[in-house]
Every structure is written in structure tokens, then in C-alpha cells.
Amino acid sequence: MSFKKRLFHTLRLCSIRSGMGRGKYLRDKKIMSHVGKDVLFMPRKVPLYPELIKIHDNVKIASKVTFITHDAVHNMLNNKYDNKEFQEKIGCIEIEENVFVGSNTTIMYDVKIGANSIIAAGSIVTKDVPENSIVAGVPAKVIGTLDDYVEKLRLNGNIYPIELTPKKHKLKQELIEQMWGKFNTTRK
């Protein structure tokens, strides 16, 4: 994809308010190699070489996630050795179905994220992520399984009454007070 086209699509992504809308835009315009159904895409820029990225169904990608499909070290090496023998390294990224990628995560090239996985915020993913895994860290390492996480959520129950569930990103005053009360009591 040309620089101008990528810039155009990046500007267009910035104008789309919802992450689901951005996912639909990426799919409809065939910007990436594949974008499945029910993709939430919060980043607002089209990465270099988007044709090397596949995102399957029900993938949720939080804000400020960076996709690295290339390595530009060749530029420095070719200048240092005054030749053009070093090539740009490029590689693919594939995210299988039912994956959540937390905010400020970086996904390197030649990485496949297995189905039913969670990538914790701030992680740097440098290797394949097995299916049904939770990974975190720099570099990202497996810290648990999705099944264990789901069971823990079920055992702990809801943290606030269902009628206080935020709607359209707005919190009710009662929920705000409840959350601050919980926050403060756990620190005394």
C-alpha cells in the first residue's frame, strides 16, 4: 500500500468514533490481509504493510496497540557499510479468533496469537502465543490460561450491581461512589 493511501486510511480511521466502526472499515476496504467479523479496533493508524496482518473473528484490540511488520535496521547497516547488501526484514502477524489485546501492546512480526487468548496491557509480543493463554510482560510470557481466568471471574461474581452497568461509557454517580469506597477500604 502506498504512503498516500495509508495516510488517507489513517486519517479516515481517526474520524470513525467507534472501535467496531474502525474494524468494519478495515474489513470493508480490505486494508489488511483479512479482518473477520466483530472486530473492535481502537488504534487510529494503519501500520506499515497492513497486507501482512490477519485478524480473525471476535478480536478486540485496545487503544495504542502497535503492529510491527518490519525492521528498519537495514537502513543503518547499509549506510554504515556503504552498500546495499542488507534487506529490510518483514513478516506476518496473525491474530486468531476470540482474542483481547490490551492497550499499549506491541506485536512484532512473525507472530501468531492463538485463539481464545488475552494479551495484557503494555506487553511486547515477540513469539507465538499458544491457544487459550494469557500472556503479559516484556517480552510477553504465559502467565495463565483463559479457562482459569474465566473460572476466577465466575467465582468472584460481579463487582457491582448489574443495574449500575455503564452505558455508552457513562458512569452513574452511585457506581462512582461505590468504586471509590471499595478502592479506599482496600488500602486502609
Secondary structure as UniProt FT lines:
FT   HELIX           3..15
FT   HELIX           19..28
FT   TURN            29..30
FT   STRAND          34..35
FT   STRAND          40..41
FT   HELIX           50..52
FT   STRAND          53..55
FT   STRAND          59..61
FT   TURN            63..64
FT   STRAND          66..67
FT   STRAND          70..71
FT   HELIX           73..80
FT   TURN            81..82
FT   STRAND          89..90
FT   STRAND          93..95
FT   STRAND          99..101
FT   TURN            103..104
FT   STRAND          106..107
FT   STRAND          111..113
FT   STRAND          117..119
FT   TURN            121..122
FT   STRAND          124..125
FT   TURN            131..132
FT   STRAND          133..136
FT   TURN            137..140
FT   STRAND          141..145
FT   HELIX           146..156
FT   HELIX           162..164
FT   TURN            168..169
FT   HELIX           173..185
FT   TURN            186..187
//
